Structures are given as structure tokens and as C-alpha cells.
Amino acid sequence: MTAMERARGDVSARPTRAGIVRVWAGALVAALVRRPVGPGVRHSAELRQLVLALAATEVIAAVLVSTMLPPVVRPVHAVLELLLVLAGLGLVAAVARHPHTVDAERVVLRTGFLGDVTLPRPSVRSVAPAVRTVPGRGPRPVPDEPGAVACSVAGSLNAALRLEPPVRLDLGSGGLVDAAIVYVSADSWADFAAALGLPGDFSKRHPSGGSGAPK
């Protein structure tokens, strides 16, 4: 059996729309009752901040619009606005309450509601800062970069995990990829390196080129 055959990861399927709603609702309830979040590396800070800002703006706009509506319409408008704000807060809660996790056997890269990627811990050699924008959401191949996979809620990624040997991932419609690099979003790549117990051994330049490129 080759090293490639041994080094296999797992990509969880994306939930249905109903599944996403359940995840958002469950995460929001857990946040409201202050259920503790397990240890892990938080991610998608920019997305969380953006959605929270939009939710706050929506509340203010809803109040102003409500004053201009006929009284008979206001209850319906209030319900719709409440659902919209709760959806935003549920998204934030789902992302915040599903951090990336590391243990002796696995590294699980989470999106909260768009599917996760599980990697064998021994295959993850380092983590480094990266500046990438990859179209799409959830686990997906990186266009024009063979052997690269992205796993994030939004298109912006800021950390790269180097895998050795490469890990075979089944991305569904994205096909099979022998991933040597996985790009993710992490609030702190240094915290990720500490969780892995490994040095961030790339330079701070883009890991796919320049002096920081893997050899």
C-alpha cells in the first residue's frame, strides 16, 4: 500500500437548506443559553464582523421603515425583519461555534454549515499565513493550482496547511484531489500552528509562490 493510499482524508457532504437552518437555529440557541464552545481555532472573523454589522444596520433600518408603513402592515414587516436578523445571527453563531479542531489523529477544518474537511494529523506538516481569494464556498478545489483545496465559508482565505504526503480528498462535484496544500480561514494562523504543535515554517509571503513557496 502506497503512502498516497494510506493518506486519505474525509470531506463531509454539504447539508440541505433545511439542514443549514437547523444548524443555524441550534447554534443560535446554544449561544443564547451560553453553552460552552469546545476548544479549537476560531475562523472567519471578517465574515462574522460583517454579518453582525449588517444585522445591526438592518435593525435600525427596520425601525425607520416601520414608522412609514401603514399600521396594518407593521406586524408582518416586523416578523420578516426579525427572521432576517435571526438568520444573520444564526450564521454568525454557526461559524463561531464550529472552530477548527486538532487532536492526535485528526485535523478537522470546519465551515459550520457548508461541509468540513478532515485530515490525518501526521500529514499536516505546517501552517502559514496566506492571502488568497478562491471562488465558491465550502470545501472546493483551487482553480489553476493543482494539488490545492480551499475550505471556508467565504471566498477570502488567510492560512495554508502544507500536507506531506498529499492527502486524497473526494470533493464530490469537484472531483478527487491529492491535496498538498489546504487553504483555510483562521483568526490566527499562529494559534493554528500552536494547536498543531508545529512551526509555521513558510515565510509570510504567499505560500504558492516567491520565497515562501514549498520546495
Disulfide bonds with the S-S distance in Angstrom:
none
